[in-house]
Amino acid sequence: MTAQENGTATAGTETLRERLLASLVTARARTTLLTSCVEDPDLTAQHSPLMSPLVWDLAHIGNQEELWLLRNVGGREAMRPEIDGLYDAFEHPRSARPSLPLLPPEEARKYAAEVRGRALDLLEGADFEGGTRLTEAGFAFGMIAQHEQQHDETMLITHQLRTGPAALTAPAHEPVPPYTGPAEVRVPGGPFTMGTSTEPWALDNERPAHVREVAPYWIDTVPVSNGAYQAFIADGGYDTERWWTPEGWAHVRANSLKAPLYWRRDGDQWLRRRFGVTEVVPPEEPVLHVCWYEADAYARWAGRRLPTEAEWEKSARHDPVTGRSTRYPWGDAEPGPEHANLGQRHLSPAPVGSYPAGQSPLGVRQLIGDVWEWTSSDLAPYPGFAAFPYREYSEAFFGPEYKIMRGGSFAVDAVACRGTFRNWDYPIRRQIFAGFRTARSESA
């Protein structure tokens, strides 16, 4: 290697190191906000059996960072091996975690801070080229930044579930004119490249890149709005069995569902509770806090269907001019504030039709950010899938029990959101920041 080549490699390594540092620092600042805006009793309480106490998430973040960065990458001895089992997400269900001898808030903060200090020391001298697969391109550090941001989204869900006065604030969205563009976009049939083999921090379920063939279809230009969903409710959508799958209808009946979670009727208007504030449901925002069964029923009522996961990704990544799949709908550049509503910058989705700079080459908007979008697909491995770095991240969830969501939400940070990123949950889940858009086959 020449001196010039070595200088280029060094510059690239330092740029990667700076990016990793920024991602870790950004995640920790958000974790600190989410765990310092309420008093300790709110950190140790379980606000819903669906969620862990906030203090569990805080120490779990530190424990995973210690496990993967300090022990696996750095070869260090365990700092507190006696707590590993307490923060193993597979060992204890969320509903049982309040009964565990968890670290109290101040001790959890100190533990996570001490782990972070040692991890940053490790980052300073990490070799991203000649080490292991964990260190190649900084994967383990990127994985930990993503993991923390994923738990930050989980903690934000817990904040939405908690009752009491508002603890979080964020700026309102800039006013945008009502969306008056086309209701749907035609996506041509044919092959496209799905998944990735080159995205350095992509997780195992996003890999490998492979060719998918899809028939031509039409997809909503924007996510389904609250106003559109209210029309479904007003037309008796929750009381009409033919719109629902048998499982969905049983779920609606058993749980007396009449509207999205956090909505309630007040005279002739719908109100919602959002992070401790009660407000009129804004008709221009994407509908939020609906389960897969509700999304599927709406689509049937509208004479449409949910897109498959492959259709969603082709809508988001396929450039019909070049034939290639881009990293994001707008191209390969990292997300900026002009592209998408990400990172808890706001505490709600942006009005439908926002972020025209973030639309795909086909003209589909808001595919990244705002709301996770339910698809019709079950979670399944791609051809050639290989679990890494542990099978419990993805492989343990493969099967028909889980439905795929794509695109991210306003609660997702850019480090944990890209055109190939896959999320999943049970079809009954409503506390997550999920909405949807619909599609139809060209022959329909």
N, C-alpha and C positions, 0 to 999 in steps of 0.2 A: 504494500500500500504506500502510495506517495505521500509526502507531507501534506499536499493539498487535499488528497482524498481523506487522509486521517483527520485533517481539520474539518472537512465536511461532515464526517462521521461524528466527530466530537460535538459539532454544532447541533446535529440532529439529535444526539443523545441528550444534550442539555435542554433542547426545546421540549423533548419528551418528558424530561424530569420536571421542567417547569409546569407543563400541562398536568402531570400527575399531582404535583404539589397543589396547584390551583383547584383541582377537582376534589382533593381530600379536604382542603381548607374550606371550600364552599360547602361541602357536605357537613362538616363539623359546625360551621356557623349556623346552619339551619337546624341541626340537632339541638344546639344550645338554645336557639330561639324557642323551639317547640317544648323544651323541658325547663325553661326558666320563666315562661310567661304565666305559669300557675304555681300555686303553693304546693308544698310537699304532699299534703293529703290527696290532692288531685293526681299526683304522680304515682302514688301507691294504690289508689283506688282502681277497681275494674269497672269501667264505664259501660261495658257491654260484655257478655260472655263470649261474643265473637272476637273480642280484641284482648290483647295483653295489657296489663298496667303499663303506663308510659315508662316507669322505671325499669321494667323488664327489657323493653326495647333498648333503652340507653345502655344497660350493661351488656346486653347481647351484641350490640354494635361493637363495643370494646372487646368482647370475648372472641368474636369472629376475626377482628383485626389482629388480635394477638395470635390466634390459631394459624392464620394463613400468612401473615407477614412476618411476625417475630419467630414463630416456630418453624413453619414450612419453608419460608424463604430464607430467614436469617439463621436457622438452626439453633435458636435460643431455647433455654429451659422454660417450662411453663411457669408463669408468674403466680397463678393461683389455680392449680389443677383441681382443687376441691370444688370449684364453682362451675366447671365445664358442663356437668350434667344439668345444672339448673338452667343453663342458657342454650341447651340443645333443643332446637325447635321441634325435632322429631321425637324427643323423649317425653315431653309434657304438652298436652293440648292447651290451647289458650285459656280455656275455661278453668283449668286447674292451676294456672301459674300464680294467682294471688295467694294460694296456700303454701307456696314454696318459701324457704328461708332466703328470700332475695336480698341482695345488697340494698341497704337504705339509700335514699337519694344522694346524699353527700358522698358516701363511700363509692357509689356507682360513678359519680362524676369524677372523682379522683382516680379511680381505676381506668376509666376510659381516657382520661387526660394523660396518665402515665404511659399507657399503651401507645397513644398517639405520639408522644414525645420520642419514644424509642423507635416507632415506625418511621418518623421523619428523619431520624438519624440514619436508619437503614436505607432510606430512599436516597440520601445524599451520596452514598457509595455504591448503589446498586448497579450491576452489570446487566444491561438490557439486550446484549447481543450474544455473549458467550456463555450464558448460564443455562437454566433449564426452561422447559416450556412455561412454567409459572412466571419466570422473569422475562421471557422473550417479549419485547415491545412493551414491557411494564404490565403484562396482563394481570398479575395478582394485585398490584396496586390499583389498577383500573377496576377490577372486580370488587375490591373492597369499597372504593368510592361509589360504585353502583349499588352495592349492598346497603351502604349507609343511606343513600338517597331513597332506596326502596323502602327502608324502614322509616325514613322521614315521611314518606307518603302514608305509610301505615299509621304513624302517629298523628298525622293530620286527619285521617279518617277517625281516629279516636277522639280528637278534639271536636269533630263534628258531632260525634255521638254523645259527648258529655253535655250535661245540662248546666245551667247557671249563666252568669253574665259572660259577655264576649271577652276572650283573652287574646285574640289575634286581630290584627288590622292589616290592611293592604290597600293600595290605591284602587279607585274605581277604574273601569275601562274607559278609554277615550271614546267619545260619541262617534258612531259610524252611521252612515245612511242605511236605511233598510235595504236588505238584499233583494234585488229585482232581476238577477241574472237567470240563466236557464236552470230549471229544476233538476235536470239530470244530464249526465255526460255519457256518450257512447264510448266504450272501450273496445277496440278491435280484437278479434280473436287471433289465436296464434300463440307461438311460444314466447316465453320470457324467462329471465334468470331470477329465480326465487332463492332467498337465503344468501349467505355470504361465506366465502372462504378467505377473505382478505381483511375484513374489519378487525383490527387488532384486539379490541376488547369485547368483541361479540361473545355471547355465552353459548354453551354447547347446543342448545335447542335451535339456535339460529343458523347452525352449520350442518352440512356444507352447502355451497351454492349448487344449484341443480336446475335443470330446465323443466318448466311446467307448461303444459298446453292448456289454454282455456278457450272456450267458445266465446263469441262476441256477446257482450251484455251492456246494460245501462246501469249506472250507479248514481245515487243522489249527489248533486254538486256540493251540498252542505249537510251537516248532521240534522237529524229530525229535531225540530224546535219544540219548546214548551207549548207554544200556541198550537202547533199541529197535533201534539199529543193530547192537548185538552179537547180537541175535536173528537178524538178517539174515545175519550172518557164520556163526553157529552152524548155520543152516539150509542152509549151502552156497551162499550168495549169490554168492561170488566164483568158484565152480566150476560154476555153472549158466548155460549160454549163453543160455537163453531170456529171462533178465531184462535182457539187455544189447542195445544197438544194435550193429550190426556193427562200427562204429568203436570203440565202447566195449569190446567183447569183444576186439578185436585189441589195444587198448591194455592191457587187463588181462593178456592172455597175454604180450605183448612185455615188460612191466615187472614181471611176477610179483606183481601187487598182491593182497594178502590182507586188508588192513585199512587204516584211515585212516593218513595220514602221521604218523610219530612214535610209532605204536603197536607194541608187540611182545608176544608171548605169553609168559607166565611161569607154567608149570604150569596151574592152572585159572583164572588171572586175566589180565586185560590191563593192561599198564603203558604209560605214555606219558612222553615227555620234553617238558617245558615250561619254556623259558627256563633251561636248565641243571639242572633238577630232575627226577628220575625219580620218578613217583608212580603209584598205582593209578588207572586211568581212572574218574572219577566217573560213575556211571550216570545221575545226575540232570541233568548238564549237556547243553546242545545239542551234537550231534556237530560236530566241527570238522576242518578239513584234509581234506575230501573234494572230489574233482573233480566236474564236472557229470555225467560218465558214471556215477560211483558214486551220486550223488543220484538220477539217472534210474532206475538199476537197482533201487535200494531202493524207489522209488515203484512200479515195476512189480511187484516182489515183494509189496508190500503191497496190490496191487490198486487202486492209485491212480495219480496222475501229478503232475508238477511243475506249479505254477500258471503261467499266462501272466503276462507283466509287467503287463498291464492288470488281471488278476484280483488280483495282489498289491497294486497301487496302490489299487484300489477297496476291498479289505479294510482298507487302512491309512487311507484318507482320506475315504471316503464316509460322510456322516451321513444315515441314512435318514429322520430326522425333518425336517431342514431341506432335504435334497437337495443341500447344498453339499459341496465338497471342502475339508477343513481342511489346514493346513500340516503338521501332525503327527497321529498317531493320537489323541492326547489333546486336540487342539484347535489353537489358533493360538499358544499361549504357547511361548516358548523352552524347550528341554529343561532340566529340573532333575534333581538326583540321585534324585528320587522317580520319575521317568518312565522312565529308561533307563540302561543300563550303557554309558557312552561315555567317551572321552577318556583311555584308559589308566588310569582310576581303579583298575581291577583288572587283573590279567594273565590273565584267563580269562573265559569266558562265565558268567553267573549261572544258577543252576538253572532248569529250565523251569518256567514259571508265575510267575516273579518279576515285580516291577514292575506290580502290578495298576493302579496309578494311570496307567500309560502305555498301557493297552489302548485299542483303537479303539472307536467307538460301537457297533460290531457285537459287541464282546467278544473280539477277537483280540489276543493278548498278544505282547510282545517283537518287534514288527515293526521297531522302531528299536533299534539296539545289539545287543550280544552276538555275533551272527554275520551276515555277509553271507549272503543267501539266494539260491541259484540259482533261476532261473525257466526255463521252457521256451523263452523268446523269444530270437531273435537281436537283435543291436544294429542298430537301424534308426532313421532320422530320423522325427520327428513331422511330420504335414502342416503345411507352411508353415515348416519348419526353415530357418534362415539361420545360417551359420557366423559366430561372433564370439567373441573378437577374432582368432582364427586358425583355419584349417581343420584343422590337425593335432590340435587338442584332441579333436574328436569325428569329424568327417567322414571322416578318413583310416581310421577303424576300422569304418565301416558295412559290414555284410555278414554272411554266414552263418558266418564263421570265429569270431566272438565270441558268447558267451552272456551275457545280462544277469543281474546280481545286484542285489538291492535291500536296503535297510534299514540298512546299516552294521554295524559290529562293535564289540566293546569297545575296539578300537584306533583308532576313528574319533572325531574331535572333533566337537562339535555344529556348529561353523561349516561343516563339510564333510558334513553329514548332515541330510536333511529328507525329507518324504514324497514329493518329486518327484525326489530325487537318483538318478542312474543310474550304475552301475558295470558293468564288463564285463571278461572275460578269456577266454582259450582254454579249451575244455572239459576239457583235460587238467590244468589248474593245480590243485595241492594245497597249495602253501606259503602261499597266501593264507588269511585268516581266514574261510573260507566254510563254511557248513552249508546247511540247507534245511528247508522244511516241504512237505507234500504237499497235494494237492487232489483233488477228483473232481467230475465233472459231475453235475448233479442227476439225470439219467436213468441214471447208472451204478449 
